[in-house]
Amino acid sequence: MRLGVSSLTSRPSIQRLPSASLARRALATAVAEPTASTTSKPRPRTNFADKLNAGPSFGDFVGGGKPETPLNSEEMLELRTAMVGPEGKKKQITRLPSWLKTPVPMGDNFKKIKNDLRGLNLHTVCEEARCPNISDCWGGSSKSAATATIMLMGDTCTRGCRFCSVKTSRAPPPLDPHEPENTAEALRRWGLGYVVLTSVDRDDLVDGGARHFAETIIKIKQKAPTMLVEALTGDYAGDLEMVGVVARSGLDVYAHNVETVEALTPFVRDRRAKFRQSLAVLDAAKKAKPSLITKTSIMLGLGETEEQLWDTLKELRKVNVDVVTFGQYMRPTKRHMKVEEYVTPATFEAWRQRALDLGFLYCASGPLVRSSYKAGEAFIENVLKKRMAQNSDKEVPVTQVTAAEEVAKLRSES
């Protein structure tokens, strides 16, 4: 006779047993059910399984295996798509084009840089902005080939641009007074040939953090005089005097990003960031120190037109910007702006050539190019070293004595 749990629990003696004992007795006395028929309806695939099958393979993810056959121009424009979700609720998702896939970060240089950053409580835009090139930049074949972008003044910005994943707050934590020294010491340890310094916007500070930025550059040059330093700054709310403070601190490249064309600026950047204001920053930096290389970056795929982009390049040349970079906008999270277009590598190459024809000294253009990506390109390094040699008799080098004097001056002004 078959006994179930309900019949067992009807007995008074059984009701006093713990539930676990009841379950064991029921299982021990139950008759095994017949196995399911092989002709029964198969279990429907889950939404998660759909997404796994529609996504990249493991080989694609780690970047291993043989390279894919190059796509023709029509295939490059047609992005691969897949339908995912349960029946009746399926939706189309777009997979990234093959030219936007990057390898998993690894390597001795990568690990060392990451460990040093944690030990000295430093931040990088590489991590905060989820840059796809972190493995390539941090994992250079040698120390001198590696490039790191240090983010000064904390990891919290006072602005909220619609493309950026850096966290925001109206009242970020106060500046770390030890950051300039810690940054300089970390860079001395790494022995990099080229470093990029950037920062969050600090509209909560009277000087926007310009003096803190300048002090960091001075200390780096004090500890590593031959290291080339690029500063990617904010607009300091249009205070061009603060732009001059940073430009004259001993750096080699002054960068400030216009990010997009003028027509899209109100929709892409924070409302306090204005296209004409950014042009004024680049112009002021060049005037403060004419030997500086000035640089800016533009994202493609936001909905800009060819005419708008061409006009932007001409405006940049009017203020003597030397270097421009083009990169694909990548949506960090669903809370950020959508990608309007995945621009093909062929189009990026066409814009690179047009920029050079317009008179830019150098142009890096490609889907994975970022404003700080491979900033230490041999071409820029050679130009900088040549200029330094030509100006060696005209400009007094930054020595430990002059650096200390400059730091004292900056602190007295703050």
C-alpha positions in Angstrom: 0.0 0.0 0.0 1.4 3.4 -1.0 1.9 5.9 1.9 2.2 9.6 1.4 3.1 12.5 3.6 -0.6 13.4 4.2 -1.5 9.9 5.4 1.5 9.7 7.7 0.8 13.0 9.4 -2.8 12.0 10.2 -1.4 9.6 12.9 -1.1 11.2 16.4 2.3 9.5 17.0 3.7 10.8 13.7 2.5 14.4 14.4 5.1 14.8 17.2 8.1 13.9 14.9 10.2 16.7 13.4 9.4 17.7 9.8 12.8 16.4 8.6 11.9 12.9 9.9 8.6 13.0 8.2 10.2 13.9 4.9 12.7 11.0 5.2 10.0 8.5 6.1 7.8 9.6 3.2 10.6 9.3 0.7 11.6 5.9 2.0 8.1 4.5 1.7 7.0 6.2 -1.5 6.8 4.1 -4.7 9.0 5.4 -7.5 7.2 7.3 -10.2 7.5 6.1 -13.8 10.2 7.9 -15.8 9.1 10.7 -18.1 8.4 9.7 -21.7 11.1 10.6 -24.3 8.4 12.0 -26.4 7.3 14.6 -23.8 7.5 18.3 -24.7 11.0 19.7 -24.4 11.7 22.3 -21.7 11.7 25.8 -23.2 15.0 27.6 -23.3 15.4 30.3 -20.7 16.0 34.0 -21.3 19.5 33.6 -19.9 20.3 30.8 -22.3 19.1 32.9 -25.2 21.4 35.7 -24.2 24.4 33.3 -23.8 23.9 31.9 -27.3 23.4 35.3 -28.9 26.5 36.7 -27.2 30.2 36.3 -28.1 31.9 33.0 -27.7 34.5 32.4 -25.1 37.2 32.6 -27.8 35.9 35.9 -28.9 35.9 37.2 -25.4 39.5 36.4 -24.6 40.7 37.4 -28.0 42.2 34.1 -28.8 42.0 32.0 -31.9 42.5 32.9 -35.5 41.5 36.4 -36.6 38.2 36.8 -38.3 38.0 37.2 -42.1 38.0 41.0 -42.9 34.5 42.3 -43.6 33.7 44.2 -46.8 32.3 47.8 -46.5 28.6 46.6 -46.7 29.1 43.9 -44.0 30.9 46.3 -41.7 27.8 48.6 -41.8 25.4 45.7 -41.0 25.7 44.9 -37.3 24.9 41.3 -36.2 21.7 41.0 -34.2 19.8 38.3 -32.3 16.4 37.8 -30.8 16.3 37.0 -27.1 13.7 36.5 -24.4 10.7 34.1 -23.8 8.2 33.4 -26.5 5.9 36.3 -27.1 8.3 38.7 -25.5 11.4 38.4 -27.6 13.4 41.5 -28.4 16.2 42.3 -30.7 19.7 43.0 -29.2 22.7 44.3 -31.1 26.0 42.6 -30.7 29.2 44.7 -30.8 31.0 44.7 -34.1 34.2 42.6 -34.2 36.4 45.6 -34.3 35.2 46.7 -30.8 36.3 43.5 -29.0 39.2 43.8 -26.7 41.3 41.2 -24.7 41.0 40.5 -21.0 43.4 42.7 -19.0 46.5 40.8 -17.8 50.3 40.9 -17.7 53.0 41.8 -15.1 52.9 45.5 -15.9 49.2 45.6 -15.5 49.3 43.9 -12.1 52.1 46.1 -10.8 50.3 49.3 -11.8 47.1 48.2 -10.3 48.7 47.2 -7.0 50.6 50.4 -6.7 47.5 52.4 -7.3 45.7 50.6 -4.5 48.6 51.0 -2.1 48.9 54.8 -2.7 45.1 55.4 -2.8 45.2 56.7 -6.4 42.6 56.6 -9.0 42.7 56.2 -12.8 40.3 57.3 -15.5 41.1 53.9 -17.1 39.1 52.1 -14.4 36.6 54.8 -13.4 35.5 55.4 -17.0 35.7 51.7 -17.9 38.1 52.2 -20.8 38.3 49.3 -23.2 42.0 49.8 -23.8 43.2 49.3 -20.2 45.0 46.0 -21.0 46.9 47.5 -23.9 47.9 50.7 -22.1 48.8 49.2 -18.7 50.3 46.0 -20.1 52.8 47.5 -22.5 55.7 45.3 -23.6 58.0 47.3 -21.4 57.7 49.9 -18.6 58.5 52.7 -21.0 55.9 51.5 -23.4 53.1 51.4 -20.8 50.8 54.4 -20.4 48.6 55.2 -17.4 46.1 58.0 -17.0 46.0 59.1 -13.3 42.8 60.8 -12.2 43.5 63.5 -9.7 41.2 65.1 -7.0 39.3 62.0 -6.2 36.9 59.7 -8.0 33.7 61.9 -7.7 32.9 64.6 -10.2 30.6 67.7 -9.7 29.3 67.4 -13.2 27.1 64.8 -14.9 27.9 64.4 -18.6 25.5 62.0 -20.3 28.3 59.8 -21.7 30.5 59.4 -18.7 30.4 56.7 -16.0 32.4 58.5 -13.3 30.2 59.0 -10.2 28.9 62.5 -9.4 28.1 64.6 -6.4 27.5 68.2 -5.6 29.8 68.0 -2.6 32.7 65.5 -3.2 35.2 64.7 -0.5 38.0 67.3 0.2 41.2 67.1 -1.7 43.9 64.8 -0.5 46.9 67.0 0.4 49.3 64.0 -0.1 48.1 63.2 -3.6 50.7 65.3 -5.5 53.5 63.6 -3.6 52.0 60.1 -3.9 51.3 60.5 -7.6 54.9 61.6 -8.3 56.3 58.7 -6.2 54.1 56.1 -8.0 55.2 57.4 -11.4 58.9 57.4 -10.3 58.5 53.7 -9.4 56.9 52.7 -12.7 59.5 54.4 -14.8 57.0 55.3 -17.5 58.1 57.3 -20.5 54.8 59.2 -20.8 52.1 59.8 -18.3 48.6 61.4 -18.7 47.1 63.3 -15.7 43.4 64.1 -15.7 40.9 65.0 -13.1 37.3 65.1 -12.2 35.6 68.5 -12.4 35.6 70.3 -9.0 33.2 73.2 -9.3 33.0 73.2 -5.5 36.5 74.6 -5.3 37.3 78.3 -5.9 40.1 77.5 -8.4 38.5 74.3 -9.7 41.5 72.4 -8.4 44.0 74.1 -10.8 46.7 74.7 -8.2 46.4 71.1 -7.0 46.8 69.9 -10.5 49.8 72.2 -11.1 51.5 71.1 -7.9 51.3 67.5 -9.0 53.0 68.2 -12.3 55.8 70.1 -10.6 56.5 67.3 -8.2 56.5 64.7 -11.1 59.0 66.8 -13.0 61.1 67.1 -9.8 61.2 63.3 -9.3 61.4 62.3 -13.0 62.6 65.2 -15.1 62.7 63.2 -18.4 59.2 61.9 -18.1 56.8 63.5 -20.6 53.6 64.8 -18.9 50.2 65.3 -20.6 47.5 67.1 -18.6 43.8 66.5 -19.6 42.0 69.2 -17.7 38.5 70.5 -17.3 37.4 74.0 -18.3 37.7 75.6 -14.8 34.3 77.2 -15.3 35.9 79.4 -17.9 38.5 80.9 -15.6 41.4 81.3 -18.1 43.8 82.4 -15.4 43.6 79.0 -13.9 44.2 77.5 -17.3 47.5 79.5 -17.4 48.5 78.2 -13.9 48.4 74.6 -15.2 49.9 75.4 -18.6 52.9 77.0 -17.1 53.5 74.2 -14.5 56.1 72.3 -16.6 53.8 69.9 -18.6 54.5 69.0 -22.2 50.9 68.5 -23.6 47.8 70.4 -22.6 44.6 68.5 -23.5 41.0 69.6 -23.1 38.2 67.7 -24.8 35.4 69.3 -26.8 33.9 65.8 -26.8 31.4 66.4 -29.6 30.2 69.0 -32.2 28.7 72.3 -31.0 25.1 71.4 -31.9 25.1 68.3 -29.7 27.1 69.8 -26.8 24.0 70.7 -24.7 22.7 67.1 -25.0 26.0 65.3 -24.5 27.9 67.3 -21.9 26.9 68.8 -18.5 25.0 72.1 -18.9 28.0 74.0 -17.5 30.3 72.8 -20.3 30.0 74.8 -23.4 31.7 74.3 -26.8 32.9 77.9 -27.1 34.2 77.8 -23.6 36.3 74.7 -24.4 37.7 76.5 -27.5 38.7 79.4 -25.2 40.5 77.0 -22.8 42.6 75.5 -25.6 43.4 78.9 -27.0 44.4 80.2 -23.5 46.7 77.2 -22.9 48.6 77.8 -26.2 48.9 81.5 -25.5 50.2 80.9 -22.0 53.0 78.7 -23.3 53.3 78.6 -27.1 55.7 75.6 -27.1 53.0 73.4 -25.6 51.3 70.8 -27.8 47.5 71.3 -27.4 45.2 68.4 -27.9 41.5 67.6 -28.0 39.3 64.5 -28.5 36.0 64.0 -30.3 33.6 61.0 -29.9 31.8 59.7 -33.0 28.5 57.8 -33.1 26.5 60.4 -31.1 24.4 61.5 -34.1 26.8 64.2 -35.5 26.7 65.0 -39.2 29.7 65.1 -41.6 29.2 68.9 -42.0 29.1 69.5 -38.2 32.3 67.5 -37.7 34.1 69.3 -40.5 33.1 72.7 -39.0 34.4 71.5 -35.6 37.8 70.6 -37.0 38.1 74.1 -38.6 37.2 75.8 -35.3 39.9 73.8 -33.6 42.5 74.8 -36.1 41.5 78.5 -35.6 42.8 78.3 -32.0 45.9 76.4 -33.1 45.1 73.0 -31.7 47.9 70.6 -32.7 46.5 67.1 -32.0 43.0 65.7 -32.4 41.7 62.2 -31.7 38.5 60.4 -32.9 37.0 57.4 -31.1 33.7 55.5 -31.0 31.3 56.5 -28.3 30.5 53.4 -26.1 27.5 53.4 -23.8 28.8 52.7 -20.3 25.3 51.7 -18.8 21.7 51.8 -19.8 21.4 55.1 -17.9 23.6 56.9 -20.4 23.1 58.1 -24.0 22.4 55.5 -26.6 24.8 54.9 -29.4 23.4 56.3 -32.6 25.9 54.7 -34.9 28.8 52.3 -34.9 31.2 54.1 -37.1 33.3 51.8 -39.4 37.1 51.7 -39.3 37.2 52.9 -42.9 35.3 56.1 -41.9 37.7 56.7 -39.0 40.6 56.5 -41.4 39.0 58.9 -43.7 38.6 61.5 -40.9 42.2 61.0 -39.8 43.3 61.9 -43.3 41.0 64.9 -43.5 42.3 66.2 -40.1 45.9 65.9 -41.3 45.0 67.7 -44.6 43.6 70.5 -42.5 46.9 71.1 -40.7 46.8 69.1 -37.5 50.2 68.0 -36.4 48.9 64.5 -35.5 45.6 62.6 -35.5 44.8 59.3 -33.9 41.5 57.9 -35.2 39.8 54.6 -34.7 36.9 52.8 -32.9 38.9 52.1 -29.8 40.9 55.3 -29.6 40.4 57.4 -26.5 41.7 60.9 -25.6 44.4 59.3 -23.5 44.8 56.1 -25.5 48.4 55.5 -26.5 49.2 59.1 -25.7 52.9 58.2 -25.8 52.9 57.5 -29.5 56.4 57.7 -30.9 55.5 60.5 -33.2 54.3 62.8 -30.4 57.3 61.8 -28.2 59.7 62.7 -31.0 58.1 66.0 -31.6 58.2 66.9 -27.9 61.9 65.9 -27.6 62.8 67.8 -30.7 61.1 70.9 -29.3 62.7 70.5 -25.9 66.2 70.4 -27.6 65.4 73.5 -29.6 64.2 75.4 -26.6 66.9 74.2 -24.1 68.8 77.5 -24.4 65.6 79.6 -24.2 63.8 78.1 -21.3 65.1 77.4 -17.8 64.5 73.7 -16.9 62.5 72.8 -13.9 65.0 71.9 -11.2 64.3 70.9 -7.6 64.9 74.4 -6.4 62.5 76.1 -8.9 59.9 73.3 -8.3 60.0 74.0 -4.6 59.6 77.7 -5.2 56.6 77.1 -7.5 54.9 74.8 -5.0 55.3 77.4 -2.2 53.9 80.1 -4.5 50.9 77.9 -5.5 50.1 77.2 -1.9 50.3 80.8 -0.9 47.8 81.7 -3.7 45.3 79.1 -2.7 
